[in-house]
Structures are given as structure tokens and as C-alpha cells.
């Protein structure tokens, strides 16, 4: 009886707090050592529940990394990350990455083009609206809008 009760309590806790019992997804970030906004984005991911491994590499190697992970030149930003088979380019919010991992769409990954003020790691006095795009070899399509 005790083991049955314990099992039922565990199932109830999993239903109420499902994310607290899952292992954190590991995000591997490739960045230039001198980029401070990347550090802000990494902290944002950690606060969003991700385990983060940061690899500081020279710019030439960062370009090669972007090419290897199929990030089109017009979408490349200051850092590239990989998580659970997806590529994350730029200042993508943790909640959008979590949604990507939950929905598992067929794509290379997510990108926030440019460095919009107000995106994670790019906080500033005046927030800009920005878009997160899902991208693959054929191009990009809207994934999430973030108003100013």
C-alpha cells in the first residue's frame, strides 16, 4: 500500500510540476571572447532553466561554426548555440527555445536577426519590437513576435 501511495503521489507531483522533474536541456554556446551581450544572453538562458556551456572561440572559428551548423550568412549574429539538435542564432528568448523543444518542428533552428534592444542580453533604456524566426535550408518563417 505504501509503494502504491508513493507512486500516486509522484504522478500527482509530475502533473503539477512537470518541468521541475526534467533534466535541464544543455545549450552549447559559441561566442567571441570579447562579446558582453552574449554573456547577458547566457545568464538569461540559465535563469530560464537551461544548463549552458560557453565556448569562447576566435571570430574566424565562429564563422566556420556558423557555416557548419547551416546558418545562412544573412541570418548570422554575434553568437551561435546548439540544443537538442537545433541551432539557436542570436538573442532568442529562453521561452521561445523551450517552445521549440516542446513542439519539435522540422527546422534547423531559431534566429533573432540583428541585435534588437530589449532582446535577452540586449537590455536597454528603450525596448524595440523584434521577431524570432524558424529557419531551415529554404529560408525563414515567423515563429514569435515580441512587441516593444
Order of alpha helices (4+ residues) and beta strands (2+ residues): alpha-beta-alpha-beta-alpha-beta-beta-alpha-beta-beta-beta
